[in-house]
């Protein structure tokens, strides 16, 4: 018997997460200079990181020999969110937070519900615990809350919801989400993943943290990887009841967020000008890309994040032709969408480069 066969069967059955292709990898494959490549695959902020965050990182380098202290960031997030500090859990990116929830509540003999075409980390976080994954059919490529409610079993302990959804971009109106929460058994944790929350139109946003007092089985997850531009530093967080947060902290690594990430996140929260600019660049870029995609008559899914998902006749071939031109987008066949590609909204110049490459690819 091989060493691999000694591993847990449900671990061996997992398909590893496939990230977006790095710029350096494409440069090696194509023999192309890095500066000639445009990456619009991983929903990163095209403006980079907040200037205030960059200054904070430079200042924090002097203290990297010390172990991290999460106090300041937790206190700031608690104040902003209107919760107590013991209701905030930090993670090495929001993926880490999702895994903490799974580790606290899932095990063999238990189940979790998620929607078809939803974020790939939900199955990974579920299956690595040995729990069963219940996938419900999508409605218009997004979550069907009625189907998810009907899928709950006595052994169900977690429901995963992304709003807006990645990789499709769908958005669930918050009154529907709240009604769903009210219908879910109190002993089932509902994880509301709001990684793209800051890209939602202001009139559609809701303070979901305020729901925690009424729904102690709710966990709200957010990240600094998207609009705050800190994807490479890996920092995310969860807002939960004190009881649930306490359980997550029991399975959390003691120093799971590093000094530089903590300093950057604290500063980024105060850079309101950068946040506004990032939102406005995204809105203009969304209009630019949608106009270009519509010229080709390509179907798109309504976009509420910083990316657009579109259908093309031969997505795999189109993607390869884009790569040959130094443009990286995201194929999503692994999400059950083989005829679709996802493109991150970039700067005006990056968007124009993509649309020009798409013209040639099509």
C-alpha positions in Angstrom: 0.0 0.0 0.0 1.4 3.4 -1.0 1.9 6.2 1.4 -0.8 8.2 -0.3 -3.3 5.5 0.3 -2.7 6.0 4.0 -4.3 9.4 3.7 -8.0 9.9 4.5 -10.1 8.7 1.6 -12.1 11.9 1.5 -8.9 14.0 1.3 -7.6 11.8 -1.6 -10.9 12.5 -3.4 -10.6 16.3 -3.4 -9.6 18.1 -6.6 -7.1 20.8 -5.7 -8.1 24.5 -6.2 -6.9 25.9 -9.4 -6.0 29.6 -9.1 -5.8 32.1 -11.9 -2.7 31.8 -14.0 0.1 34.0 -12.7 1.7 36.6 -15.0 5.1 35.0 -14.5 3.8 31.6 -15.5 2.5 32.9 -18.8 5.7 34.8 -19.4 7.6 31.5 -19.1 5.2 29.6 -21.3 5.1 32.1 -24.1 8.6 33.5 -23.8 6.9 36.9 -23.4 8.1 39.9 -21.3 6.2 40.3 -18.0 5.4 43.9 -18.8 3.6 42.9 -21.9 1.1 40.7 -20.1 -2.3 41.9 -18.7 -3.9 39.7 -16.0 -7.6 40.0 -15.7 -8.2 36.6 -14.1 -8.2 36.8 -10.3 -10.5 39.8 -9.5 -7.6 41.9 -8.1 -7.9 45.7 -7.8 -6.2 47.2 -10.9 -5.2 50.3 -8.9 -3.0 48.2 -6.6 -3.0 48.7 -2.9 -4.1 51.8 -1.0 -1.3 54.4 -0.7 -2.0 54.6 3.0 -1.7 50.9 3.3 1.6 50.9 1.4 3.0 53.5 3.8 1.8 51.4 6.7 3.5 48.3 5.4 6.8 50.2 4.9 6.6 51.4 8.5 5.7 47.9 9.8 8.8 46.2 8.3 10.8 47.4 11.3 8.8 45.2 13.6 8.6 41.9 11.7 10.8 40.2 14.2 7.9 40.3 16.7 4.9 38.1 16.6 1.7 39.8 15.4 -0.8 41.5 17.6 -4.3 41.5 16.1 -5.8 43.9 18.7 -5.9 47.1 16.7 -7.4 45.6 13.5 -10.0 43.7 15.5 -11.0 46.8 17.5 -11.3 48.9 14.3 -13.4 46.3 12.5 -15.6 45.9 15.5 -16.2 49.6 15.7 -16.9 49.9 12.0 -19.3 46.9 12.1 -21.1 47.8 15.3 -20.2 44.6 17.0 -18.1 43.6 20.0 -14.4 42.7 19.5 -15.1 39.1 20.5 -17.4 38.9 17.5 -14.5 39.4 15.0 -12.3 36.6 13.7 -9.3 37.3 11.5 -8.1 35.0 8.8 -5.2 34.6 6.4 -7.5 35.7 3.6 -11.2 35.0 3.8 -10.5 31.5 2.6 -8.9 30.8 5.9 -12.0 32.1 7.7 -14.2 29.8 5.6 -12.1 26.8 6.6 -12.3 27.8 10.3 -16.0 27.7 10.1 -15.9 24.3 8.4 -13.5 22.9 11.0 -15.6 24.1 13.9 -18.9 22.6 12.6 -18.3 19.9 10.0 -17.2 16.3 10.4 -18.0 12.8 8.9 -21.8 12.2 9.3 -22.6 15.9 8.8 -23.5 17.9 5.7 -23.2 21.4 4.1 -25.4 23.0 1.4 -24.1 25.1 -1.4 -25.3 26.3 -4.8 -24.2 25.0 -8.2 -21.7 27.5 -9.8 -20.7 28.9 -6.4 -17.1 29.5 -5.1 -14.9 26.5 -5.3 -13.6 26.9 -1.8 -16.9 25.9 -0.3 -16.6 22.3 -1.5 -13.0 22.2 -0.5 -13.6 23.4 3.0 -16.5 21.0 3.3 -15.0 17.8 1.9 -11.7 18.1 3.8 -13.6 17.6 7.0 -15.2 14.4 5.7 -18.7 16.0 5.6 -21.1 15.5 2.8 -21.6 18.3 0.2 -25.2 18.9 -1.0 -25.2 20.9 -4.2 -28.4 22.6 -5.2 -29.2 23.5 -8.9 -28.6 27.1 -9.8 -31.3 29.6 -10.8 -30.1 31.8 -13.6 -26.5 30.9 -12.7 -27.0 32.0 -9.1 -28.3 30.8 -5.8 -31.8 29.3 -5.6 -32.6 30.0 -2.0 -35.8 28.0 -2.0 -33.9 25.0 -3.3 -31.2 25.5 -0.7 -33.8 25.7 2.1 -35.4 22.5 0.8 -32.0 20.7 0.8 -31.4 21.1 4.5 -31.3 17.8 6.3 -31.2 17.0 10.0 -27.4 16.5 9.7 -26.9 19.8 7.9 -24.7 22.2 9.9 -23.6 24.9 7.3 -25.1 26.7 4.3 -22.7 28.5 2.1 -23.9 31.7 0.3 -21.8 34.1 -1.8 -23.3 37.5 -2.4 -22.4 38.7 -5.0 -21.5 35.2 -6.3 -18.2 34.3 -7.7 -17.6 33.3 -10.5 -21.0 34.3 -12.0 -21.5 37.8 -10.5 -25.2 37.3 -9.5 -26.6 39.3 -6.6 -29.3 38.3 -4.2 -31.4 41.2 -3.0 -30.9 41.4 0.7 -34.6 41.2 1.7 -34.6 37.7 0.1 -31.4 36.8 2.1 -33.0 38.0 5.3 -36.2 36.1 4.7 -34.1 33.0 4.0 -32.2 33.4 7.3 -35.5 33.6 9.1 -36.6 30.3 7.6 -33.4 28.3 8.4 -33.3 26.2 11.6 -31.4 28.0 14.4 -28.8 25.1 14.6 -27.6 25.6 11.0 -24.9 28.1 10.4 -25.5 30.4 7.4 -22.2 31.7 6.0 -22.8 34.9 4.0 -19.6 35.5 2.0 -19.4 39.1 1.0 -16.0 39.3 -0.6 -17.3 41.7 -3.2 -19.6 43.7 -0.9 -17.9 47.1 -1.5 -18.6 46.8 -5.2 -22.4 46.5 -4.7 -24.2 49.7 -5.7 -24.7 51.8 -2.5 -28.5 51.7 -2.8 -28.4 47.9 -2.8 -26.1 47.4 0.2 -27.4 46.4 3.6 -25.6 46.4 7.0 -25.7 42.6 7.4 -23.6 42.8 10.5 -26.6 44.4 12.3 -28.5 41.1 11.6 -26.2 39.2 14.0 -28.2 40.2 17.1 -31.3 38.6 15.6 -29.6 35.6 13.8 -26.8 34.2 16.0 -26.4 31.4 13.4 -25.2 34.0 10.8 -21.5 34.4 9.9 -20.6 37.3 7.7 -17.3 37.0 5.8 -15.4 39.8 4.1 -11.9 40.3 2.7 -9.2 42.9 2.0 -8.2 41.1 -1.2 -10.6 42.7 -3.6 -11.4 46.5 -3.4 -8.7 47.1 -0.8 -6.0 45.7 -3.1 -4.3 43.5 -0.5 -4.7 40.1 -2.2 -1.0 39.3 -1.8 -0.9 40.1 1.9 -3.8 37.7 2.7 -6.2 39.1 5.3 -9.9 38.5 5.7 -12.3 38.5 8.6 -15.6 37.1 9.9 -18.3 38.8 12.0 -20.3 36.3 14.1 -22.0 35.8 17.4 -19.5 35.7 20.3 -20.3 32.0 20.7 -19.5 31.1 17.1 -16.5 33.4 17.0 -15.1 31.7 20.1 -15.4 28.3 18.4 -13.6 29.6 15.3 -10.8 31.0 17.4 -10.3 27.6 19.0 -9.3 26.1 15.7 -7.5 29.2 14.4 -3.7 29.3 14.2 -2.5 31.8 16.8 -0.6 34.1 14.4 -2.6 33.5 11.2 -2.4 37.1 10.0 1.1 38.6 9.7 2.4 42.0 10.9 2.5 43.6 7.4 -1.1 42.5 6.6 -2.4 43.8 9.9 -0.8 47.2 9.4 -2.0 47.4 5.8 -5.6 46.5 6.6 -5.8 49.0 9.4 -4.6 51.8 7.1 -6.7 50.7 4.2 -9.9 51.0 6.3 -9.1 54.7 6.7 -8.3 55.4 3.0 -11.8 56.4 2.0 -10.6 58.3 -1.1 -8.9 55.1 -2.5 -12.1 53.1 -1.8 -14.2 55.7 -3.7 -11.8 55.8 -6.6 -11.6 52.0 -6.8 -15.4 51.8 -6.9 -15.7 54.5 -9.6 -13.0 52.9 -11.8 -14.8 49.6 -11.5 -18.1 51.2 -12.6 -16.6 52.9 -15.6 -14.7 49.7 -16.5 -17.8 47.6 -16.2 -19.6 49.8 -18.7 -16.6 49.7 -21.1 -16.4 46.0 -21.0 -20.1 45.4 -21.3 -20.2 47.7 -24.4 -17.3 45.7 -26.0 -18.9 42.3 -25.2 -22.2 43.4 -26.5 -20.7 44.5 -29.8 -19.9 40.8 -30.4 -23.4 39.8 -29.3 -21.9 37.8 -26.3 -24.2 36.9 -23.5 -23.2 38.2 -20.1 -24.4 37.4 -16.5 -25.5 40.6 -14.6 -22.3 41.8 -12.9 -22.3 43.0 -9.3 -18.7 42.5 -8.4 -15.4 43.6 -10.1 -15.7 41.0 -12.9 -17.9 40.0 -15.8 -18.8 36.5 -16.9 -19.5 36.0 -20.6 -20.4 33.1 -22.9 -18.5 32.4 -26.1 -18.8 29.7 -28.7 -15.5 27.9 -27.8 -14.4 29.2 -24.5 -11.3 27.0 -24.3 -10.0 28.0 -27.7 -10.8 31.7 -27.1 -9.0 31.6 -23.8 -5.9 30.0 -25.5 -5.9 32.7 -28.2 -6.1 35.4 -25.5 -3.1 33.8 -23.7 -1.1 33.9 -26.9 -1.7 37.6 -27.0 -0.6 38.1 -23.4 -4.1 38.5 -21.9 -5.1 36.3 -19.0 -8.8 35.8 -18.1 -10.4 33.0 -16.1 -11.8 29.8 -17.7 -14.6 28.5 -15.4 -15.3 25.0 -16.9 -14.4 23.7 -13.4 -17.5 25.5 -12.1 -19.7 23.6 -14.5 -19.6 26.5 -17.0 -17.5 25.2 -19.9 -18.8 27.8 -22.4 -18.1 30.8 -20.2 -15.1 32.9 -19.4 -14.7 35.4 -16.5 -12.8 38.7 -17.0 -11.8 41.0 -14.2 -12.6 44.7 -14.7 -9.3 46.5 -15.0 -8.1 50.0 -15.8 -9.4 51.6 -19.0 -6.2 50.6 -20.8 -6.3 47.0 -19.6 -9.9 46.7 -20.6 -9.1 48.1 -24.1 -6.2 45.6 -24.4 -8.6 42.7 -23.5 -11.3 43.9 -26.0 -8.7 44.2 -28.7 -7.3 40.8 -28.0 -10.9 39.4 -27.9 -11.6 40.9 -31.3 -8.7 39.0 -32.7 -9.5 35.8 -30.8 -13.1 35.7 -32.1 
